[in-house]
Amino acid sequence: MGLELYRIDDRLIHGQVVVGWGQPLDVQFIVLVDDEVASSDWEQELYRMGVPPEMDVHFDSVDDAVMHLAKYQDDSRAGILLTGDIDTMVRLVTASGRVPTVNLGGIHHRPGRTQRLRYLFLSRDEEEQLKALATAGAEVTAQDVPAARALTLNEVLSGEGNR
Amino acid sequence: MSNIRALVAGHGDFAAGIVSAVDQITGRGEVFQAMTNRGMSAADVAAALGQALDATGATVVFTDLPAGSCTMAARRLQRERPGLAVVVGVNLAAMLDFVFAEGDDVAAALHAAARGREALTVIGGPARGS
């Protein structure tokens, strides 16, 4: 148990996370790691209203998440950790040294990004960041929903994921 | 002048599908503008919803799921549009009620939500309890 999924998704808490992953994994808590959300009561209330009342949501800055990560990983319940962008996940992985996997769940179009999958657009810099995460020991895969096959980073970057 | 009184936003083809159902039953599907969040970031969804509200003058948004990105986006827009009503978890019964309501659209949305709740029932199945 503990954290079952470490996901990068620019929508943060939304249907795929709460229902798509939440139901099959029986997720009981979500850790939303985002410095801006962690400092905004309004943002937190917005995200909290999107989850069922029995599901706990922790709003952590990156620094707080690094401090609390071991506790989340040792939780007897299943949980999901979310970041809204690659930068935040890189900071968490680097500072904690204890993020075993990274799930690419939704990074959408923006100028300067190239489409790699239906739900995944990456800039050159972001691709290098993901390679660095893999080199640092995190298993990086792309998978929007549990029913889809998890694609390796090599498959994503080589274009094999679209075949 | 636009006949659109409300936006319907959701996952996949939810909005287009439920609007087509309203049209099949009533011939008044033009009351709604359908929108999907497919392939969009949270910021994209909010921008598209905001543009649609500006273009249509609608004051009601129907969405499919509490945690959905369309619901989140609509809630964000309420910050700058305090008169905007967001009906979450819409079903066909609620939309049909809204279509036939006259007068204030926000009041119609409240009535439609109540009708939608009433419509969600379980009929039959094995006996439970005792």
Interface residues (C-beta under 8 A of the other chain):
Chain A: D10 R11 L12 I13 H14 G15 V17 V18 V19 W42 L46 Y47 M49 G50 V51 G106 H108 H109 R110 R118 Y119
Chain B: H11 G39 M40 S41 A42 A43 D44 L65 P66 A67 G68 S69 T71 M72 R75 R76 R79
